[in-house]
Amino acid sequence: MSKKKDLEYEPKSAWEVYSSKKDIKAMDKMAASYVKFLSECKTERLVMDYVKKRVDKAGFVDDLTAPLAYRFNRNKTCFLARKGKRPLSEGFRLIGAHGDCPRLDLKQRPLYEDTDICLGKTHYYGGIRKYQWLTIPLALHGTVVKKSGEEVTICIGEDPKDPVFTITDLLPHLAYKEVVKKVADAFDAEKLNLVLGQSPVGKPKKDEDKAKEPVKRKVLEILNKRYGIDESDFFSAEMQAVPAGPARFVGLDESIIGGYGHDDRSSIFCGLEALLEETEPEYAQIVLFWDKEEIGSDGATGAKSYFFEYCMEELAEAWEPGARLSKIFMNGSALSADVSAAMDPDHKDVYEPLNAARLGYGPCFNKFTGHRGKVGANDAHPDYIGWLRRILDDAGIPWHMSELGKVDVGGGGTVAKFLAVYGMDVIDVGVPVLSMHSPFELASKVDIYACTLAFREFLKR
């Protein structure tokens, strides 16, 4: 029988658990690495470059017959595997996360000139609050593939010496109509246009060479000189406008990390760190990093593709010939690694306090996601949750449970349901985040630390 003091439950602050000098030193070291990662990996391709560099150094190879194996898909998604002591058919431990984030994509024909300003038309990607992207410094990242097949990498706005870009907004003196509109109506997606330049190209020697749009021509000449591209090359380009500048520590105590892309690059960082540290697992370890989660996980690099299944088929043939793929999947255990919305002290009315994520309380589990009545959700089984409780509590790792807002207020989806179709156990877990999907999200460094330790515990058990 439980002691009286154990009958009631209160989540435990991760700051109280990790208060020793040793833990604080380890936490600060990890936080510094994470800030660097978040600052440098502004697109899914840059994330994959980072992952590949780390796993190459750790001895992983592009060969699914090897005990340390990887497979990258179009440099936007990847499959990582480490062989365990037990046969693959007895199960595996899988962590899945996504590397794409809400942003502004340049349209395929973006450049135009208006009122002597060169502008770039965008199409927003994922769920954003449009007004948050106005009047802030933006950087351009991308890949251009020319007709010759040459691939050109674009990065403008991250070096302090670089110019940045921005989207204008109306001054309050003239914004009366906008002030009285609903937010959904006040900000038009077709007006999310980047300011790219304002000075015209020099006067030509001949009148027939005079540019119809001299400012746009000047911008094109700069791009051509710097990158060797012309306007038609935007047809075969992926160009993203993202918040410029590095991630930063927030607060006088430097306890919070602010930056672009906690959702869901925090899970990629924690999952990769855990994989590289747990080198002698009982069960096979699988780590999957996908693209396209923010727009429904569709496409060849999203979780709805068969990439995971193809890799597992090849892995099974090499590691355990003759094993049934269905049995391997059914014995698998997975964590859908994704962030959760931390309760905002200024907006408590949309949260239900007993079941809300809290900043500084370690990784947050969501038994289900979906919306209003759990529609579109994976709903984790209690026996699986009981096992997770046991291993984390035995390891002294702080964690808590939550749901995304009040029942009739909101909701959201993750990749969990795309893993659940294989019959494996899966639950959502990640760090709580404030200002999610904004250009400057907030996460606690103690939660990053605790989440990494939780992923390690999961991968080694």
Secondary structure as UniProt FT lines:
FT   HELIX           4..6
FT   HELIX           14..17
FT   HELIX           21..40
FT   HELIX           44..57
FT   TURN            58..59
FT   TURN            64..65
FT   STRAND          68..73
FT   TURN            74..76
FT   STRAND          77..82
FT   HELIX           88..90
FT   STRAND          92..98
FT   STRAND          103..114
FT   TURN            115..116
FT   STRAND          117..125
FT   HELIX           130..133
FT   STRAND          138..145
FT   TURN            147..148
FT   STRAND          151..156
FT   TURN            160..161
FT   HELIX           172..174
FT   HELIX           176..180
FT   HELIX           183..186
FT   HELIX           189..191
FT   STRAND          194..197
FT   HELIX           207..209
FT   HELIX           214..227
FT   HELIX           231..236
FT   STRAND          237..243
FT   STRAND          248..250
FT   TURN            252..253
FT   STRAND          256..259
FT   HELIX           262..277
FT   STRAND          284..290
FT   HELIX           293..295
FT   TURN            300..301
FT   TURN            303..304
FT   HELIX           307..319
FT   TURN            321..322
FT   HELIX           325..330
FT   STRAND          333..337
FT   STRAND          340..342
FT   TURN            345..346
FT   HELIX           348..350
FT   HELIX           353..355
FT   TURN            359..360
FT   STRAND          364..366
FT   STRAND          370..371
FT   TURN            372..374
FT   HELIX           382..394
FT   TURN            395..396
FT   STRAND          400..402
FT   TURN            407..409
FT   STRAND          411..412
FT   HELIX           416..420
FT   TURN            421..423
FT   STRAND          425..430
FT   STRAND          432..434
FT   TURN            436..437
FT   STRAND          441..444
FT   HELIX           445..460
//
